[in-house]
Amino acid sequence: MSWESRADLAESMVAPACDFAGLVHDGDAEAITAFLARYGLDDAPPETKALVIVLGAMVPVFEFSDAQLLAWVGGGPVTVLPCVRAEPEPEPEGHTAQELRAAVAEATRLRRAGREVPADLAEMVSAYTYWRKQVQGVRAVAVQAAAAETEAA
């Protein structure tokens, strides 16, 4: 595989990598499992899965833009789309993002313990899911716009 092909592949993985890091930070085990399966890692050794998850956890995805996270790459053959989060991400309604993430984590702990998730917590989990879909939609539009800009240049 040529370096240009590797660079194109790496660039195409920026948005999925950020989404994965978000799933890891959110502690959404089912979504993490589905993501790993989508990228062919469902049959990977446990060490490989653990390594990928730990790397996702190390990414401060909620604090920096994709371009900022990859700025250290510099002038090498890998190019990064212009700031993929050019538009501000939508804020959740009624709760802070941190409150919603905490609710998801608590609901996950309760389910794992075999306990029932209270209705108010389940409602916050639903609000979180809706908000994450909005964020992913904004990112997808931004990635398409940035790709079009890059092609035009």
N, C-alpha and C positions, 0 to 999 in steps of 0.2 A: 504494500500500500504506500503510495507516495505521501510526502509530507503535506501536500495540498489536500489530499483526501483525508488524512488524519486531522488536519486543521478544520476542514469542513465538518467532519464527524464531531470533533470536540465542540465546535461552535453550535452545532445542532443540539447538543446535550446540555447547554447552559440552562435553558428554562426548565427541562425536566429535573436537572440536578437541584435547582432552587426549590422546585415543588417537593422533591424528595426530602430535602433538608427541612422544609416546613412541616412535612408529615412526621418526621422524626422528632422535631421540637414539640409538636403537638401531642406526641405519644399515641398516635392512632395506629395501633398494631394491625388492624385489619387492612387499612389503607397501605401501610408499609408492605405487608405481605403481598397485596395485589400489585403494588408497584414493582417489587422485586420479580414477581412472576411475569409481568408485562415485558421486562427487560431480560428474560431468560435466566434469572438467578434463583428460581424456585427449587431447582435441583442442585444448586451450588452447595459445597461443603458448609457446615455451620460457621466455620472460621471466616469464610469469605463473606457470608451474610453479615456476621458480626462486624467485620472490618468496614463494610460499606455503611452500616448503620452508625458506627462510631464516627466515621468520616462525616456523615450527614449531620451528626450531633455537634461536630466541631465547627460547623459553618454558622457564623452569626447572621443568618439570612434575614432576620427581621430588623437588623440594625443598619445594614448597608445595601446598596444597589448591586445588581449583578456585575456591572462594570467596575464598581469599587472593589468587590470581592476578587475580581480577576485582574486588577490593575498591576499587580506584581509581575504578571506574565511579560509585560513590557513589549519590546520590539522583536520578540521571537516570531516564529512562523504562525503561531496561533493568534488569530485576530478575534476580537470580541465585538459583538454588536454594540452600537451605541446604547447607552443606558436603557436597559429594557424596561425599567420602571420609570419611564419619562413622565407618565401621568401618576398623580398620587393614587395609592391604593385606596379603595373605598374603606371607610371606617364602619365597623359593625354598629348596628342600631340598638340602642338601649343598654349596651354593656361595652366595656373596653375589650380589646382583643385579649389582653391578659386574663380578664375574668372568664372569657369564653374558653380559652385554652385550659385554664384551671378546672372549669366545669367538665371539659372532655376528659381530662386526666382523672378527675374524681369519679366520673361515670365509668370509666374503664376499670378503675380499681374496684368499684362496687360490683361490676359484672364479673370480674375475675374471682371475686370472693363469693360469687353465687348469690349476691344480695340484689334486691330490687332497686332500680334507679328511681328516685323521687321524681314526680311530675315536673317540678320547677327546674330540676337539673336536666331532665330530658328535653325540656323546652330550650334551655340554653345550648344543649348539644345540637339541636335542630337549627338554632340561630347561627351557631358556629359553622355548621355544614353549609348553610345558605351563604354566609359571608365568604367562606373559602371559595365557593364556586364563583362568586363575584370577583374575587381577587384573581383567580385563575383566568377568568374572562378578560380582565383588564390586561393581564400579562400577555395573553395570547394576541390581543390586538396590538399591543406595544411591540411584540416580537415581529409580527407581520409588517408593521410600519417600519421598524428598524431594518429589517431585511430588504424591504423595497428601497429604502434610502441607500443602503449599502450597494445594492445592485445598480442603482442610478448613478452612483459616484464613480 
